[in-house]
């Protein structure tokens, strides 16, 4: 399971959870109704930190890399 945490414009911590890699990519390929400039505070796969640092707008490039866990 993928879990992504970010801070919204009101400084409230929010999270998105995806069961499968296809769910994650579909969300970021489509029209995500969340501004892409929001800072990601944590991105995990099965509870393990993925080491991502950036904004929601940077997530798609990160998840498209060959080294990203797609199980």
N, CA, C and O atoms as a GROMACS GRO file, in nm:
protein
  284
    1UNK      N    1   0.085  -0.117   0.000
    1UNK     CA    2   0.000   0.000   0.000
    1UNK      C    3   0.090   0.124   0.000
    1UNK      O    4   0.191   0.129   0.071
    2UNK      N    5   0.053   0.221  -0.079
    2UNK     CA    6   0.125   0.348  -0.088
    2UNK      C    7   0.050   0.452  -0.005
    2UNK      O    8  -0.072   0.462  -0.012
    3UNK      N    9   0.124   0.529   0.071
    3UNK     CA   10   0.062   0.635   0.151
    3UNK      C   11   0.145   0.762   0.134
    3UNK      O   12   0.266   0.763   0.155
    4UNK      N   13   0.076   0.868   0.095
    4UNK     CA   14   0.140   0.995   0.068
    4UNK      C   15   0.080   1.100   0.161
    4UNK      O   16  -0.041   1.118   0.165
    5UNK      N   17   0.165   1.169   0.235
    5UNK     CA   18   0.120   1.274   0.326
    5UNK      C   19   0.170   1.408   0.274
    5UNK      O   20   0.283   1.420   0.225
    6UNK      N   21   0.086   1.509   0.286
    6UNK     CA   22   0.122   1.643   0.241
    6UNK      C   23   0.056   1.746   0.332
    6UNK      O   24  -0.038   1.714   0.406
    7UNK      N   25   0.105   1.868   0.325
    7UNK     CA   26   0.047   1.978   0.403
    7UNK      C   27  -0.030   2.068   0.308
    7UNK      O   28   0.025   2.115   0.208
    8UNK      N   29  -0.158   2.092   0.338
    8UNK     CA   30  -0.240   2.174   0.249
    8UNK      C   31  -0.216   2.323   0.272
    8UNK      O   32  -0.135   2.362   0.356
    9UNK      N   33  -0.287   2.406   0.198
    9UNK     CA   34  -0.270   2.551   0.206
    9UNK      C   35  -0.305   2.610   0.342
    9UNK      O   36  -0.260   2.720   0.376
   10UNK      N   37  -0.384   2.537   0.420
   10UNK     CA   38  -0.422   2.581   0.554
   10UNK      C   39  -0.330   2.524   0.661
   10UNK      O   40  -0.358   2.536   0.780
   11UNK      N   41  -0.218   2.463   0.618
   11UNK     CA   42  -0.119   2.402   0.708
   11UNK      C   43  -0.175   2.282   0.784
   11UNK      O   44  -0.132   2.253   0.896
   12UNK      N   45  -0.270   2.213   0.722
   12UNK     CA   46  -0.328   2.092   0.779
   12UNK      C   47  -0.267   1.972   0.709
   12UNK      O   48  -0.259   1.968   0.586
   13UNK      N   49  -0.225   1.874   0.786
   13UNK     CA   50  -0.167   1.751   0.729
   13UNK      C   51  -0.279   1.665   0.670
   13UNK      O   52  -0.380   1.639   0.736
   14UNK      N   53  -0.259   1.622   0.547
   14UNK     CA   54  -0.356   1.538   0.476
   14UNK      C   55  -0.284   1.414   0.425
   14UNK      O   56  -0.161   1.410   0.421
   15UNK      N   57  -0.361   1.313   0.387
   15UNK     CA   58  -0.298   1.193   0.331
   15UNK      C   59  -0.383   1.135   0.219
   15UNK      O   60  -0.505   1.152   0.214
   16UNK      N   61  -0.314   1.066   0.129
   16UNK     CA   62  -0.377   0.990   0.022
   16UNK      C   63  -0.324   0.848   0.032
   16UNK      O   64  -0.205   0.827   0.055
   17UNK      N   65  -0.412   0.750   0.016
   17UNK     CA   66  -0.373   0.610   0.026
   17UNK      C   67  -0.414   0.538  -0.102
   17UNK      O   68  -0.525   0.557  -0.152
   18UNK      N   69  -0.322   0.455  -0.153
   18UNK     CA   70  -0.347   0.379  -0.275
   18UNK      C   71  -0.310   0.234  -0.251
   18UNK      O   72  -0.201   0.206  -0.202
   19UNK      N   73  -0.399   0.143  -0.284
   19UNK     CA   74  -0.375   0.000  -0.263
   19UNK      C   75  -0.274  -0.056  -0.364
   19UNK      O   76  -0.193  -0.142  -0.329
   20UNK      N   77  -0.279  -0.008  -0.488
   20UNK     CA   78  -0.196  -0.063  -0.593
   20UNK      C   79  -0.124   0.048  -0.669
   20UNK      O   80  -0.165   0.164  -0.667
   21UNK      N   81  -0.016   0.009  -0.737
   21UNK     CA   82   0.060   0.104  -0.818
   21UNK      C   83  -0.028   0.166  -0.927
   21UNK      O   84  -0.017   0.285  -0.955
   22UNK      N   85  -0.116   0.086  -0.987
   22UNK     CA   86  -0.203   0.137  -1.093
   22UNK      C   87  -0.298   0.246  -1.040
   22UNK      O   88  -0.328   0.341  -1.112
   23UNK      N   89  -0.343   0.233  -0.918
   23UNK     CA   90  -0.428   0.336  -0.857
   23UNK      C   91  -0.350   0.465  -0.838
   23UNK      O   92  -0.402   0.575  -0.862
   24UNK      N   93  -0.226   0.452  -0.795
   24UNK     CA   94  -0.140   0.567  -0.773
   24UNK      C   95  -0.113   0.641  -0.904
   24UNK      O   96  -0.128   0.763  -0.910
   25UNK      N   97  -0.074   0.568  -1.007
   25UNK     CA   98  -0.043   0.633  -1.135
   25UNK      C   99  -0.167   0.693  -1.199
   25UNK      O  100  -0.161   0.802  -1.257
   26UNK      N  101  -0.280   0.625  -1.189
   26UNK     CA  102  -0.404   0.678  -1.246
   26UNK      C  103  -0.439   0.812  -1.182
   26UNK      O  104  -0.486   0.904  -1.251
   27UNK      N  105  -0.418   0.825  -1.053
   27UNK     CA  106  -0.448   0.949  -0.982
   27UNK      C  107  -0.360   1.064  -1.031
   27UNK      O  108  -0.408   1.176  -1.049
   28UNK      N  109  -0.231   1.035  -1.053
   28UNK     CA  110  -0.139   1.141  -1.091
   28UNK      C  111  -0.133   1.164  -1.242
   28UNK      O  112  -0.080   1.266  -1.286
   29UNK      N  113  -0.186   1.072  -1.321
   29UNK     CA  114  -0.198   1.094  -1.466
   29UNK      C  115  -0.320   1.179  -1.498
   29UNK      O  116  -0.319   1.257  -1.593
   30UNK      N  117  -0.423   1.162  -1.419
   30UNK     CA  118  -0.548   1.232  -1.441
   30UNK      C  119  -0.546   1.370  -1.380
   30UNK      O  120  -0.441   1.425  -1.349
   31UNK      N  121  -0.661   1.423  -1.363
   31UNK     CA  122  -0.676   1.557  -1.307
   31UNK      C  123  -0.684   1.548  -1.155
   31UNK      O  124  -0.791   1.522  -1.099
   32UNK      N  125  -0.573   1.568  -1.090
   32UNK     CA  126  -0.569   1.568  -0.944
   32UNK      C  127  -0.622   1.703  -0.896
   32UNK      O  128  -0.569   1.807  -0.935
   33UNK      N  129  -0.724   1.701  -0.813
   33UNK     CA  130  -0.789   1.824  -0.769
   33UNK      C  131  -0.717   1.889  -0.651
   33UNK      O  132  -0.777   1.963  -0.574
   34UNK      N  133  -0.588   1.862  -0.639
   34UNK     CA  134  -0.506   1.917  -0.531
   34UNK      C  135  -0.395   1.998  -0.598
   34UNK      O  136  -0.332   1.949  -0.692
   35UNK      N  137  -0.369   2.120  -0.552
   35UNK     CA  138  -0.262   2.200  -0.614
   35UNK      C  139  -0.128   2.129  -0.613
   35UNK      O  140  -0.090   2.066  -0.514
   36UNK      N  141  -0.056   2.138  -0.725
   36UNK     CA  142   0.071   2.065  -0.738
   36UNK      C  143   0.187   2.127  -0.662
   36UNK      O  144   0.294   2.067  -0.655
   37UNK      N  145   0.169   2.246  -0.605
   37UNK     CA  146   0.277   2.313  -0.532
   37UNK      C  147   0.284   2.272  -0.384
   37UNK      O  148   0.374   2.315  -0.312
   38UNK      N  149   0.189   2.192  -0.337
   38UNK     CA  150   0.187   2.153  -0.196
   38UNK      C  151   0.301   2.057  -0.165
   38UNK      O  152   0.332   1.968  -0.244
   39UNK      N  153   0.363   2.076  -0.050
   39UNK     CA  154   0.480   1.999  -0.010
   39UNK      C  155   0.441   1.862   0.044
   39UNK      O  156   0.354   1.850   0.130
   40UNK      N  157   0.507   1.759  -0.008
   40UNK     CA  158   0.489   1.623   0.042
   40UNK      C  159   0.576   1.606   0.166
   40UNK      O  160   0.696   1.634   0.163
   41UNK      N  161   0.515   1.561   0.275
   41UNK     CA  162   0.590   1.545   0.400
   41UNK      C  163   0.634   1.400   0.422
   41UNK      O  164   0.729   1.376   0.497
   42UNK      N  165   0.567   1.305   0.358
   42UNK     CA  166   0.604   1.164   0.373
   42UNK      C  167   0.543   1.085   0.258
   42UNK      O  168   0.430   1.111   0.215
   43UNK      N  169   0.620   0.988   0.207
   43UNK     CA  170   0.571   0.900   0.101
   43UNK      C  171   0.623   0.761   0.134
   43UNK      O  172   0.744   0.737   0.132
   44UNK      N  173   0.532   0.668   0.165
   44UNK     CA  174   0.572   0.534   0.208
   44UNK      C  175   0.510   0.426   0.121
   44UNK      O  176   0.407   0.445   0.057
   45UNK      N  177   0.576   0.312   0.120
   45UNK     CA  178   0.526   0.191   0.054
   45UNK      C  179   0.534   0.079   0.156
   45UNK      O  180   0.643   0.044   0.202
   46UNK      N  181   0.419   0.024   0.193
   46UNK     CA  182   0.411  -0.081   0.297
   46UNK      C  183   0.483  -0.039   0.425
   46UNK      O  184   0.551  -0.120   0.488
   47UNK      N  185   0.467   0.088   0.461
   47UNK     CA  186   0.522   0.139   0.586
   47UNK      C  187   0.667   0.184   0.580
   47UNK      O  188   0.718   0.239   0.678
   48UNK      N  189   0.734   0.163   0.468
   48UNK     CA  190   0.874   0.203   0.454
   48UNK      C  191   0.885   0.333   0.376
   48UNK      O  192   0.827   0.348   0.268
   49UNK      N  193   0.959   0.427   0.431
   49UNK     CA  194   0.978   0.558   0.368
   49UNK      C  195   1.049   0.541   0.234
   49UNK      O  196   1.147   0.466   0.224
   50UNK      N  197   1.000   0.612   0.132
   50UNK     CA  198   1.057   0.602  -0.002
   50UNK      C  199   1.166   0.706  -0.029
   50UNK      O  200   1.232   0.699  -0.132
   51UNK      N  201   1.184   0.800   0.061
   51UNK     CA  202   1.289   0.899   0.044
   51UNK      C  203   1.255   1.012  -0.051
   51UNK      O  204   1.344   1.080  -0.100
   52UNK      N  205   1.128   1.032  -0.078
   52UNK     CA  206   1.086   1.139  -0.168
   52UNK      C  207   1.086   1.272  -0.096
   52UNK      O  208   1.037   1.283   0.017
   53UNK      N  209   1.139   1.374  -0.161
   53UNK     CA  210   1.133   1.511  -0.111
   53UNK      C  211   1.091   1.599  -0.228
   53UNK      O  212   1.157   1.601  -0.332
   54UNK      N  213   0.982   1.672  -0.210
   54UNK     CA  214   0.936   1.759  -0.316
   54UNK      C  215   0.790   1.795  -0.298
   54UNK      O  216   0.736   1.789  -0.188
   55UNK      N  217   0.729   1.832  -0.409
   55UNK     CA  218   0.589   1.873  -0.408
   55UNK      C  219   0.503   1.767  -0.476
   55UNK      O  220   0.555   1.674  -0.536
   56UNK      N  221   0.371   1.784  -0.467
   56UNK     CA  222   0.281   1.691  -0.535
   56UNK      C  223   0.306   1.692  -0.685
   56UNK      O  224   0.287   1.590  -0.752
   57UNK      N  225   0.347   1.805  -0.740
   57UNK     CA  226   0.376   1.815  -0.882
   57UNK      C  227   0.496   1.732  -0.925
   57UNK      O  228   0.510   1.700  -1.042
   58UNK      N  229   0.583   1.698  -0.831
   58UNK     CA  230   0.703   1.618  -0.860
   58UNK      C  231   0.679   1.467  -0.846
   58UNK      O  232   0.765   1.388  -0.885
   59UNK      N  233   0.566   1.429  -0.792
   59UNK     CA  234   0.540   1.288  -0.760
   59UNK      C  235   0.539   1.201  -0.885
   59UNK      O  236   0.595   1.092  -0.884
   60UNK      N  237   0.476   1.246  -0.994
   60UNK     CA  238   0.463   1.161  -1.112
   60UNK      C  239   0.600   1.121  -1.166
   60UNK      O  240   0.621   1.004  -1.201
   61UNK      N  241   0.693   1.214  -1.175
   61UNK     CA  242   0.827   1.179  -1.223
   61UNK      C  243   0.893   1.077  -1.131
   61UNK      O  244   0.961   0.986  -1.178
   62UNK      N  245   0.872   1.092  -1.002
   62UNK     CA  246   0.930   0.999  -0.905
   62UNK      C  247   0.873   0.859  -0.921
   62UNK      O  248   0.948   0.761  -0.921
   63UNK      N  249   0.741   0.847  -0.934
   63UNK     CA  250   0.679   0.715  -0.944
   63UNK      C  251   0.700   0.651  -1.080
   63UNK      O  252   0.676   0.531  -1.096
   64UNK      N  253   0.743   0.729  -1.179
   64UNK     CA  254   0.770   0.676  -1.313
   64UNK      C  255   0.911   0.620  -1.327
   64UNK      O  256   0.942   0.555  -1.428
   65UNK      N  257   0.996   0.644  -1.230
   65UNK     CA  258   1.135   0.598  -1.239
   65UNK      C  259   1.141   0.446  -1.230
   65UNK      O  260   1.054   0.382  -1.171
   66UNK      N  261   1.246   0.389  -1.288
   66UNK     CA  262   1.262   0.243  -1.288
   66UNK      C  263   1.285   0.186  -1.150
   66UNK      O  264   1.253   0.070  -1.125
   67UNK      N  265   1.340   0.266  -1.060
   67UNK     CA  266   1.373   0.217  -0.926
   67UNK      C  267   1.253   0.224  -0.830
   67UNK      O  268   1.263   0.176  -0.717
   68UNK      N  269   1.143   0.281  -0.872
   68UNK     CA  270   1.026   0.294  -0.784
   68UNK      C  271   0.958   0.157  -0.767
   68UNK      O  272   0.938   0.087  -0.866
   69UNK      N  273   0.922   0.118  -0.643
   69UNK     CA  274   0.857  -0.012  -0.620
   69UNK      C  275   0.715  -0.016  -0.679
   69UNK      O  276   0.629   0.061  -0.638
   70UNK      N  277   0.693  -0.105  -0.773
   70UNK     CA  278   0.566  -0.111  -0.845
   70UNK      C  279   0.486  -0.237  -0.812
   70UNK      O  280   0.402  -0.278  -0.893
   71UNK      N  281   0.508  -0.296  -0.700
   71UNK     CA  282   0.441  -0.420  -0.663
   71UNK      C  283   0.306  -0.394  -0.603
   71UNK      O  284   0.236  -0.489  -0.566
   0.00000   0.00000   0.00000
